[in-house]
Amino acid sequence: MDGVILDSMSAWEKAGIIFLHNLGLKAEPELGKDMYCMSMSEGAEYLKERYCLDMAEEAIIQGINDLIKDFYAHHVRLKEGVDRFLEGLRQAGIKIVAATSCDREVFEKALIRHEVIGYFDRIFTSTEIAWAK
């Protein structure tokens, strides 16, 4: 989803840094890169352990989700040509399934706003299936 369908990687690269900044903590410069392939749960566990956060992993996930919800709801764009590509797959009768580490409540608003959510037969999230992509 992120970086393939939605042009959202910059938000994810900065989310952990901004989250820690809002807690009064300075993040390591490579934090975004370190967390790149982690699910939300894995990222929350990493932040909790690495920065000795005295909060539940669910609270960390919610804090990061809160930071990026507005970005997805109002600002994130589709990657160039994605809408035409999805339409071509639909016309060819090909089912479309996506996997994402992003929580549903975050990415769904962007897909609805761009009017492409109807193209997807299924979307799997790491949180819902308890498995990282």
Phi and psi in radians as a Rosetta constraint file:
Dihedral C 1 N 2 CA 2 C 2 CIRCULARHARMONIC -1.307 0.35
Dihedral N 2 CA 2 C 2 N 3 CIRCULARHARMONIC 2.229 0.35
Dihedral C 2 N 3 CA 3 C 3 CIRCULARHARMONIC 1.490 0.35
Dihedral N 3 CA 3 C 3 N 4 CIRCULARHARMONIC -0.211 0.35
Dihedral C 3 N 4 CA 4 C 4 CIRCULARHARMONIC -2.008 0.35
Dihedral N 4 CA 4 C 4 N 5 CIRCULARHARMONIC -0.949 0.35
Dihedral C 4 N 5 CA 5 C 5 CIRCULARHARMONIC -1.606 0.35
Dihedral N 5 CA 5 C 5 N 6 CIRCULARHARMONIC -0.857 0.35
Dihedral C 5 N 6 CA 6 C 6 CIRCULARHARMONIC -1.872 0.35
Dihedral N 6 CA 6 C 6 N 7 CIRCULARHARMONIC 2.431 0.35
Dihedral C 6 N 7 CA 7 C 7 CIRCULARHARMONIC -1.506 0.35
Dihedral N 7 CA 7 C 7 N 8 CIRCULARHARMONIC 1.268 0.35
Dihedral C 7 N 8 CA 8 C 8 CIRCULARHARMONIC -2.151 0.35
Dihedral N 8 CA 8 C 8 N 9 CIRCULARHARMONIC 0.070 0.35
Dihedral C 8 N 9 CA 9 C 9 CIRCULARHARMONIC -1.086 0.35
Dihedral N 9 CA 9 C 9 N 10 CIRCULARHARMONIC -0.571 0.35
Dihedral C 9 N 10 CA 10 C 10 CIRCULARHARMONIC -1.102 0.35
Dihedral N 10 CA 10 C 10 N 11 CIRCULARHARMONIC -0.646 0.35
Dihedral C 10 N 11 CA 11 C 11 CIRCULARHARMONIC -1.130 0.35
Dihedral N 11 CA 11 C 11 N 12 CIRCULARHARMONIC -0.729 0.35
Dihedral C 11 N 12 CA 12 C 12 CIRCULARHARMONIC -1.228 0.35
Dihedral N 12 CA 12 C 12 N 13 CIRCULARHARMONIC -0.623 0.35
Dihedral C 12 N 13 CA 13 C 13 CIRCULARHARMONIC -1.119 0.35
Dihedral N 13 CA 13 C 13 N 14 CIRCULARHARMONIC -0.502 0.35
Dihedral C 13 N 14 CA 14 C 14 CIRCULARHARMONIC -1.763 0.35
Dihedral N 14 CA 14 C 14 N 15 CIRCULARHARMONIC -0.225 0.35
Dihedral C 14 N 15 CA 15 C 15 CIRCULARHARMONIC -1.043 0.35
Dihedral N 15 CA 15 C 15 N 16 CIRCULARHARMONIC -0.831 0.35
Dihedral C 15 N 16 CA 16 C 16 CIRCULARHARMONIC -1.115 0.35
Dihedral N 16 CA 16 C 16 N 17 CIRCULARHARMONIC -0.684 0.35
Dihedral C 16 N 17 CA 17 C 17 CIRCULARHARMONIC -1.117 0.35
Dihedral N 17 CA 17 C 17 N 18 CIRCULARHARMONIC -0.803 0.35
Dihedral C 17 N 18 CA 18 C 18 CIRCULARHARMONIC -1.161 0.35
Dihedral N 18 CA 18 C 18 N 19 CIRCULARHARMONIC -0.717 0.35
Dihedral C 18 N 19 CA 19 C 19 CIRCULARHARMONIC -1.008 0.35
Dihedral N 19 CA 19 C 19 N 20 CIRCULARHARMONIC -0.856 0.35
Dihedral C 19 N 20 CA 20 C 20 CIRCULARHARMONIC -1.141 0.35
Dihedral N 20 CA 20 C 20 N 21 CIRCULARHARMONIC -0.711 0.35
Dihedral C 20 N 21 CA 21 C 21 CIRCULARHARMONIC -0.997 0.35
Dihedral N 21 CA 21 C 21 N 22 CIRCULARHARMONIC -0.745 0.35
Dihedral C 21 N 22 CA 22 C 22 CIRCULARHARMONIC -1.145 0.35
Dihedral N 22 CA 22 C 22 N 23 CIRCULARHARMONIC -0.341 0.35
Dihedral C 22 N 23 CA 23 C 23 CIRCULARHARMONIC -1.624 0.35
Dihedral N 23 CA 23 C 23 N 24 CIRCULARHARMONIC 0.031 0.35
Dihedral C 23 N 24 CA 24 C 24 CIRCULARHARMONIC 1.456 0.35
Dihedral N 24 CA 24 C 24 N 25 CIRCULARHARMONIC 0.333 0.35
Dihedral C 24 N 25 CA 25 C 25 CIRCULARHARMONIC -1.959 0.35
Dihedral N 25 CA 25 C 25 N 26 CIRCULARHARMONIC 2.563 0.35
Dihedral C 25 N 26 CA 26 C 26 CIRCULARHARMONIC -1.710 0.35
Dihedral N 26 CA 26 C 26 N 27 CIRCULARHARMONIC 2.164 0.35
Dihedral C 26 N 27 CA 27 C 27 CIRCULARHARMONIC -1.444 0.35
Dihedral N 27 CA 27 C 27 N 28 CIRCULARHARMONIC 2.658 0.35
Dihedral C 27 N 28 CA 28 C 28 CIRCULARHARMONIC -1.180 0.35
Dihedral N 28 CA 28 C 28 N 29 CIRCULARHARMONIC 2.562 0.35
Dihedral C 28 N 29 CA 29 C 29 CIRCULARHARMONIC -1.008 0.35
Dihedral N 29 CA 29 C 29 N 30 CIRCULARHARMONIC -0.515 0.35
Dihedral C 29 N 30 CA 30 C 30 CIRCULARHARMONIC -1.648 0.35
Dihedral N 30 CA 30 C 30 N 31 CIRCULARHARMONIC 0.223 0.35
Dihedral C 30 N 31 CA 31 C 31 CIRCULARHARMONIC -0.989 0.35
Dihedral N 31 CA 31 C 31 N 32 CIRCULARHARMONIC -0.822 0.35
Dihedral C 31 N 32 CA 32 C 32 CIRCULARHARMONIC -1.009 0.35
Dihedral N 32 CA 32 C 32 N 33 CIRCULARHARMONIC -0.746 0.35
Dihedral C 32 N 33 CA 33 C 33 CIRCULARHARMONIC -1.167 0.35
Dihedral N 33 CA 33 C 33 N 34 CIRCULARHARMONIC -0.714 0.35
Dihedral C 33 N 34 CA 34 C 34 CIRCULARHARMONIC -1.091 0.35
Dihedral N 34 CA 34 C 34 N 35 CIRCULARHARMONIC -0.609 0.35
Dihedral C 34 N 35 CA 35 C 35 CIRCULARHARMONIC -1.632 0.35
Dihedral N 35 CA 35 C 35 N 36 CIRCULARHARMONIC -0.019 0.35
Dihedral C 35 N 36 CA 36 C 36 CIRCULARHARMONIC -0.870 0.35
Dihedral N 36 CA 36 C 36 N 37 CIRCULARHARMONIC -0.828 0.35
Dihedral C 36 N 37 CA 37 C 37 CIRCULARHARMONIC -1.693 0.35
Dihedral N 37 CA 37 C 37 N 38 CIRCULARHARMONIC 0.176 0.35
Dihedral C 37 N 38 CA 38 C 38 CIRCULARHARMONIC -1.532 0.35
Dihedral N 38 CA 38 C 38 N 39 CIRCULARHARMONIC 2.569 0.35
Dihedral C 38 N 39 CA 39 C 39 CIRCULARHARMONIC -1.269 0.35
Dihedral N 39 CA 39 C 39 N 40 CIRCULARHARMONIC 2.981 0.35
Dihedral C 39 N 40 CA 40 C 40 CIRCULARHARMONIC -1.030 0.35
Dihedral N 40 CA 40 C 40 N 41 CIRCULARHARMONIC -0.745 0.35
Dihedral C 40 N 41 CA 41 C 41 CIRCULARHARMONIC -1.130 0.35
Dihedral N 41 CA 41 C 41 N 42 CIRCULARHARMONIC -0.775 0.35
Dihedral C 41 N 42 CA 42 C 42 CIRCULARHARMONIC -1.118 0.35
Dihedral N 42 CA 42 C 42 N 43 CIRCULARHARMONIC -0.718 0.35
Dihedral C 42 N 43 CA 43 C 43 CIRCULARHARMONIC -1.121 0.35
Dihedral N 43 CA 43 C 43 N 44 CIRCULARHARMONIC -0.722 0.35
Dihedral C 43 N 44 CA 44 C 44 CIRCULARHARMONIC -1.119 0.35
Dihedral N 44 CA 44 C 44 N 45 CIRCULARHARMONIC -0.749 0.35
Dihedral C 44 N 45 CA 45 C 45 CIRCULARHARMONIC -1.087 0.35
Dihedral N 45 CA 45 C 45 N 46 CIRCULARHARMONIC -0.744 0.35
Dihedral C 45 N 46 CA 46 C 46 CIRCULARHARMONIC -1.065 0.35
Dihedral N 46 CA 46 C 46 N 47 CIRCULARHARMONIC -0.860 0.35
Dihedral C 46 N 47 CA 47 C 47 CIRCULARHARMONIC -1.088 0.35
Dihedral N 47 CA 47 C 47 N 48 CIRCULARHARMONIC -0.732 0.35
Dihedral C 47 N 48 CA 48 C 48 CIRCULARHARMONIC -1.042 0.35
Dihedral N 48 CA 48 C 48 N 49 CIRCULARHARMONIC -0.818 0.35
Dihedral C 48 N 49 CA 49 C 49 CIRCULARHARMONIC -1.307 0.35
Dihedral N 49 CA 49 C 49 N 50 CIRCULARHARMONIC -0.832 0.35
Dihedral C 49 N 50 CA 50 C 50 CIRCULARHARMONIC -1.155 0.35
Dihedral N 50 CA 50 C 50 N 51 CIRCULARHARMONIC -0.639 0.35
Dihedral C 50 N 51 CA 51 C 51 CIRCULARHARMONIC -1.926 0.35
Dihedral N 51 CA 51 C 51 N 52 CIRCULARHARMONIC 0.225 0.35
Dihedral C 51 N 52 CA 52 C 52 CIRCULARHARMONIC 0.874 0.35
Dihedral N 52 CA 52 C 52 N 53 CIRCULARHARMONIC 0.862 0.35
Dihedral C 52 N 53 CA 53 C 53 CIRCULARHARMONIC -1.371 0.35
Dihedral N 53 CA 53 C 53 N 54 CIRCULARHARMONIC 2.283 0.35
Dihedral C 53 N 54 CA 54 C 54 CIRCULARHARMONIC -1.661 0.35
Dihedral N 54 CA 54 C 54 N 55 CIRCULARHARMONIC 1.143 0.35
Dihedral C 54 N 55 CA 55 C 55 CIRCULARHARMONIC -2.685 0.35
Dihedral N 55 CA 55 C 55 N 56 CIRCULARHARMONIC 2.722 0.35
Dihedral C 55 N 56 CA 56 C 56 CIRCULARHARMONIC -1.197 0.35
Dihedral N 56 CA 56 C 56 N 57 CIRCULARHARMONIC 2.610 0.35
Dihedral C 56 N 57 CA 57 C 57 CIRCULARHARMONIC -1.024 0.35
Dihedral N 57 CA 57 C 57 N 58 CIRCULARHARMONIC -0.615 0.35
Dihedral C 57 N 58 CA 58 C 58 CIRCULARHARMONIC -1.082 0.35
Dihedral N 58 CA 58 C 58 N 59 CIRCULARHARMONIC -0.642 0.35
Dihedral C 58 N 59 CA 59 C 59 CIRCULARHARMONIC -1.212 0.35
Dihedral N 59 CA 59 C 59 N 60 CIRCULARHARMONIC -0.618 0.35
Dihedral C 59 N 60 CA 60 C 60 CIRCULARHARMONIC -1.157 0.35
Dihedral N 60 CA 60 C 60 N 61 CIRCULARHARMONIC -0.810 0.35
Dihedral C 60 N 61 CA 61 C 61 CIRCULARHARMONIC -1.026 0.35
Dihedral N 61 CA 61 C 61 N 62 CIRCULARHARMONIC -0.803 0.35
Dihedral C 61 N 62 CA 62 C 62 CIRCULARHARMONIC -1.103 0.35
Dihedral N 62 CA 62 C 62 N 63 CIRCULARHARMONIC -0.697 0.35
Dihedral C 62 N 63 CA 63 C 63 CIRCULARHARMONIC -1.092 0.35
Dihedral N 63 CA 63 C 63 N 64 CIRCULARHARMONIC -0.741 0.35
Dihedral C 63 N 64 CA 64 C 64 CIRCULARHARMONIC -1.213 0.35
Dihedral N 64 CA 64 C 64 N 65 CIRCULARHARMONIC -0.743 0.35
Dihedral C 64 N 65 CA 65 C 65 CIRCULARHARMONIC -1.040 0.35
Dihedral N 65 CA 65 C 65 N 66 CIRCULARHARMONIC -0.707 0.35
Dihedral C 65 N 66 CA 66 C 66 CIRCULARHARMONIC -1.077 0.35
Dihedral N 66 CA 66 C 66 N 67 CIRCULARHARMONIC -0.633 0.35
Dihedral C 66 N 67 CA 67 C 67 CIRCULARHARMONIC -1.141 0.35
Dihedral N 67 CA 67 C 67 N 68 CIRCULARHARMONIC -0.616 0.35
Dihedral C 67 N 68 CA 68 C 68 CIRCULARHARMONIC -1.789 0.35
Dihedral N 68 CA 68 C 68 N 69 CIRCULARHARMONIC -0.151 0.35
Dihedral C 68 N 69 CA 69 C 69 CIRCULARHARMONIC -0.993 0.35
Dihedral N 69 CA 69 C 69 N 70 CIRCULARHARMONIC -0.786 0.35
Dihedral C 69 N 70 CA 70 C 70 CIRCULARHARMONIC -1.103 0.35
Dihedral N 70 CA 70 C 70 N 71 CIRCULARHARMONIC -0.718 0.35
Dihedral C 70 N 71 CA 71 C 71 CIRCULARHARMONIC -1.023 0.35
Dihedral N 71 CA 71 C 71 N 72 CIRCULARHARMONIC -0.832 0.35
Dihedral C 71 N 72 CA 72 C 72 CIRCULARHARMONIC -1.178 0.35
Dihedral N 72 CA 72 C 72 N 73 CIRCULARHARMONIC -0.734 0.35
Dihedral C 72 N 73 CA 73 C 73 CIRCULARHARMONIC -1.184 0.35
Dihedral N 73 CA 73 C 73 N 74 CIRCULARHARMONIC -0.551 0.35
Dihedral C 73 N 74 CA 74 C 74 CIRCULARHARMONIC -2.179 0.35
Dihedral N 74 CA 74 C 74 N 75 CIRCULARHARMONIC -0.330 0.35
Dihedral C 74 N 75 CA 75 C 75 CIRCULARHARMONIC -2.176 0.35
Dihedral N 75 CA 75 C 75 N 76 CIRCULARHARMONIC -0.587 0.35
Dihedral C 75 N 76 CA 76 C 76 CIRCULARHARMONIC -1.066 0.35
Dihedral N 76 CA 76 C 76 N 77 CIRCULARHARMONIC 2.473 0.35
Dihedral C 76 N 77 CA 77 C 77 CIRCULARHARMONIC -1.890 0.35
Dihedral N 77 CA 77 C 77 N 78 CIRCULARHARMONIC 2.814 0.35
Dihedral C 77 N 78 CA 78 C 78 CIRCULARHARMONIC -1.288 0.35
Dihedral N 78 CA 78 C 78 N 79 CIRCULARHARMONIC 2.607 0.35
Dihedral C 78 N 79 CA 79 C 79 CIRCULARHARMONIC -1.118 0.35
Dihedral N 79 CA 79 C 79 N 80 CIRCULARHARMONIC 2.607 0.35
Dihedral C 79 N 80 CA 80 C 80 CIRCULARHARMONIC -1.002 0.35
Dihedral N 80 CA 80 C 80 N 81 CIRCULARHARMONIC 2.247 0.35
Dihedral C 80 N 81 CA 81 C 81 CIRCULARHARMONIC 1.479 0.35
Dihedral N 81 CA 81 C 81 N 82 CIRCULARHARMONIC -0.071 0.35
Dihedral C 81 N 82 CA 82 C 82 CIRCULARHARMONIC -1.085 0.35
Dihedral N 82 CA 82 C 82 N 83 CIRCULARHARMONIC -0.741 0.35
Dihedral C 82 N 83 CA 83 C 83 CIRCULARHARMONIC -1.073 0.35
Dihedral N 83 CA 83 C 83 N 84 CIRCULARHARMONIC -0.723 0.35
Dihedral C 83 N 84 CA 84 C 84 CIRCULARHARMONIC -1.190 0.35
Dihedral N 84 CA 84 C 84 N 85 CIRCULARHARMONIC -0.671 0.35
Dihedral C 84 N 85 CA 85 C 85 CIRCULARHARMONIC -1.108 0.35
Dihedral N 85 CA 85 C 85 N 86 CIRCULARHARMONIC -0.812 0.35
Dihedral C 85 N 86 CA 86 C 86 CIRCULARHARMONIC -1.082 0.35
Dihedral N 86 CA 86 C 86 N 87 CIRCULARHARMONIC -0.706 0.35
Dihedral C 86 N 87 CA 87 C 87 CIRCULARHARMONIC -1.116 0.35
Dihedral N 87 CA 87 C 87 N 88 CIRCULARHARMONIC -0.713 0.35
Dihedral C 87 N 88 CA 88 C 88 CIRCULARHARMONIC -1.096 0.35
Dihedral N 88 CA 88 C 88 N 89 CIRCULARHARMONIC -0.711 0.35
Dihedral C 88 N 89 CA 89 C 89 CIRCULARHARMONIC -1.101 0.35
Dihedral N 89 CA 89 C 89 N 90 CIRCULARHARMONIC -0.749 0.35
Dihedral C 89 N 90 CA 90 C 90 CIRCULARHARMONIC -1.074 0.35
Dihedral N 90 CA 90 C 90 N 91 CIRCULARHARMONIC -0.808 0.35
Dihedral C 90 N 91 CA 91 C 91 CIRCULARHARMONIC -1.110 0.35
Dihedral N 91 CA 91 C 91 N 92 CIRCULARHARMONIC -0.501 0.35
Dihedral C 91 N 92 CA 92 C 92 CIRCULARHARMONIC -1.469 0.35
Dihedral N 92 CA 92 C 92 N 93 CIRCULARHARMONIC -0.034 0.35
Dihedral C 92 N 93 CA 93 C 93 CIRCULARHARMONIC 1.338 0.35
Dihedral N 93 CA 93 C 93 N 94 CIRCULARHARMONIC 0.354 0.35
Dihedral C 93 N 94 CA 94 C 94 CIRCULARHARMONIC -1.600 0.35
Dihedral N 94 CA 94 C 94 N 95 CIRCULARHARMONIC 2.213 0.35
Dihedral C 94 N 95 CA 95 C 95 CIRCULARHARMONIC -1.242 0.35
Dihedral N 95 CA 95 C 95 N 96 CIRCULARHARMONIC 2.532 0.35
Dihedral C 95 N 96 CA 96 C 96 CIRCULARHARMONIC -2.065 0.35
Dihedral N 96 CA 96 C 96 N 97 CIRCULARHARMONIC 2.154 0.35
Dihedral C 96 N 97 CA 97 C 97 CIRCULARHARMONIC -2.240 0.35
Dihedral N 97 CA 97 C 97 N 98 CIRCULARHARMONIC 2.439 0.35
Dihedral C 97 N 98 CA 98 C 98 CIRCULARHARMONIC -2.221 0.35
Dihedral N 98 CA 98 C 98 N 99 CIRCULARHARMONIC 2.687 0.35
Dihedral C 98 N 99 CA 99 C 99 CIRCULARHARMONIC -2.175 0.35
Dihedral N 99 CA 99 C 99 N 100 CIRCULARHARMONIC 2.479 0.35
Dihedral C 99 N 100 CA 100 C 100 CIRCULARHARMONIC -2.624 0.35
Dihedral N 100 CA 100 C 100 N 101 CIRCULARHARMONIC 2.618 0.35
Dihedral C 100 N 101 CA 101 C 101 CIRCULARHARMONIC -1.505 0.35
Dihedral N 101 CA 101 C 101 N 102 CIRCULARHARMONIC -0.153 0.35
Dihedral C 101 N 102 CA 102 C 102 CIRCULARHARMONIC -1.337 0.35
Dihedral N 102 CA 102 C 102 N 103 CIRCULARHARMONIC 2.491 0.35
Dihedral C 102 N 103 CA 103 C 103 CIRCULARHARMONIC -1.256 0.35
Dihedral N 103 CA 103 C 103 N 104 CIRCULARHARMONIC 2.530 0.35
Dihedral C 103 N 104 CA 104 C 104 CIRCULARHARMONIC -0.957 0.35
Dihedral N 104 CA 104 C 104 N 105 CIRCULARHARMONIC -0.752 0.35
Dihedral C 104 N 105 CA 105 C 105 CIRCULARHARMONIC -1.066 0.35
Dihedral N 105 CA 105 C 105 N 106 CIRCULARHARMONIC -0.328 0.35
Dihedral C 105 N 106 CA 106 C 106 CIRCULARHARMONIC -1.544 0.35
Dihedral N 106 CA 106 C 106 N 107 CIRCULARHARMONIC -0.951 0.35
Dihedral C 106 N 107 CA 107 C 107 CIRCULARHARMONIC -1.383 0.35
Dihedral N 107 CA 107 C 107 N 108 CIRCULARHARMONIC -0.462 0.35
Dihedral C 107 N 108 CA 108 C 108 CIRCULARHARMONIC -1.006 0.35
Dihedral N 108 CA 108 C 108 N 109 CIRCULARHARMONIC -0.705 0.35
Dihedral C 108 N 109 CA 109 C 109 CIRCULARHARMONIC -1.069 0.35
Dihedral N 109 CA 109 C 109 N 110 CIRCULARHARMONIC -0.665 0.35
Dihedral C 109 N 110 CA 110 C 110 CIRCULARHARMONIC -1.173 0.35
Dihedral N 110 CA 110 C 110 N 111 CIRCULARHARMONIC -0.755 0.35
Dihedral C 110 N 111 CA 111 C 111 CIRCULARHARMONIC -1.146 0.35
Dihedral N 111 CA 111 C 111 N 112 CIRCULARHARMONIC -0.631 0.35
Dihedral C 111 N 112 CA 112 C 112 CIRCULARHARMONIC -1.190 0.35
Dihedral N 112 CA 112 C 112 N 113 CIRCULARHARMONIC -0.812 0.35
Dihedral C 112 N 113 CA 113 C 113 CIRCULARHARMONIC -1.040 0.35
Dihedral N 113 CA 113 C 113 N 114 CIRCULARHARMONIC -0.656 0.35
Dihedral C 113 N 114 CA 114 C 114 CIRCULARHARMONIC -1.537 0.35
Dihedral N 114 CA 114 C 114 N 115 CIRCULARHARMONIC 0.031 0.35
Dihedral C 114 N 115 CA 115 C 115 CIRCULARHARMONIC 1.025 0.35
Dihedral N 115 CA 115 C 115 N 116 CIRCULARHARMONIC 0.717 0.35
Dihedral C 115 N 116 CA 116 C 116 CIRCULARHARMONIC -2.108 0.35
Dihedral N 116 CA 116 C 116 N 117 CIRCULARHARMONIC -0.049 0.35
Dihedral C 116 N 117 CA 117 C 117 CIRCULARHARMONIC -1.064 0.35
Dihedral N 117 CA 117 C 117 N 118 CIRCULARHARMONIC -0.556 0.35
Dihedral C 117 N 118 CA 118 C 118 CIRCULARHARMONIC -1.166 0.35
Dihedral N 118 CA 118 C 118 N 119 CIRCULARHARMONIC -0.256 0.35
Dihedral C 118 N 119 CA 119 C 119 CIRCULARHARMONIC -1.298 0.35
Dihedral N 119 CA 119 C 119 N 120 CIRCULARHARMONIC -0.418 0.35
Dihedral C 119 N 120 CA 120 C 120 CIRCULARHARMONIC -1.540 0.35
Dihedral N 120 CA 120 C 120 N 121 CIRCULARHARMONIC 2.206 0.35
Dihedral C 120 N 121 CA 121 C 121 CIRCULARHARMONIC -1.346 0.35
Dihedral N 121 CA 121 C 121 N 122 CIRCULARHARMONIC -0.601 0.35
Dihedral C 121 N 122 CA 122 C 122 CIRCULARHARMONIC -2.673 0.35
Dihedral N 122 CA 122 C 122 N 123 CIRCULARHARMONIC 2.558 0.35
Dihedral C 122 N 123 CA 123 C 123 CIRCULARHARMONIC -2.299 0.35
Dihedral N 123 CA 123 C 123 N 124 CIRCULARHARMONIC 2.146 0.35
Dihedral C 123 N 124 CA 124 C 124 CIRCULARHARMONIC -1.776 0.35
Dihedral N 124 CA 124 C 124 N 125 CIRCULARHARMONIC 2.331 0.35
Dihedral C 124 N 125 CA 125 C 125 CIRCULARHARMONIC -1.973 0.35
Dihedral N 125 CA 125 C 125 N 126 CIRCULARHARMONIC 2.566 0.35
Dihedral C 125 N 126 CA 126 C 126 CIRCULARHARMONIC -1.026 0.35
Dihedral N 126 CA 126 C 126 N 127 CIRCULARHARMONIC -0.677 0.35
Dihedral C 126 N 127 CA 127 C 127 CIRCULARHARMONIC -1.121 0.35
Dihedral N 127 CA 127 C 127 N 128 CIRCULARHARMONIC -0.752 0.35
Dihedral C 127 N 128 CA 128 C 128 CIRCULARHARMONIC -1.278 0.35
Dihedral N 128 CA 128 C 128 N 129 CIRCULARHARMONIC -0.554 0.35
Dihedral C 128 N 129 CA 129 C 129 CIRCULARHARMONIC -1.785 0.35
Dihedral N 129 CA 129 C 129 N 130 CIRCULARHARMONIC -0.009 0.35
Dihedral C 129 N 130 CA 130 C 130 CIRCULARHARMONIC 0.965 0.35
Dihedral N 130 CA 130 C 130 N 131 CIRCULARHARMONIC 0.744 0.35
Dihedral C 130 N 131 CA 131 C 131 CIRCULARHARMONIC -2.653 0.35
Dihedral N 131 CA 131 C 131 N 132 CIRCULARHARMONIC 2.260 0.35
Dihedral C 131 N 132 CA 132 C 132 CIRCULARHARMONIC -1.245 0.35
Dihedral N 132 CA 132 C 132 N 133 CIRCULARHARMONIC 2.542 0.35
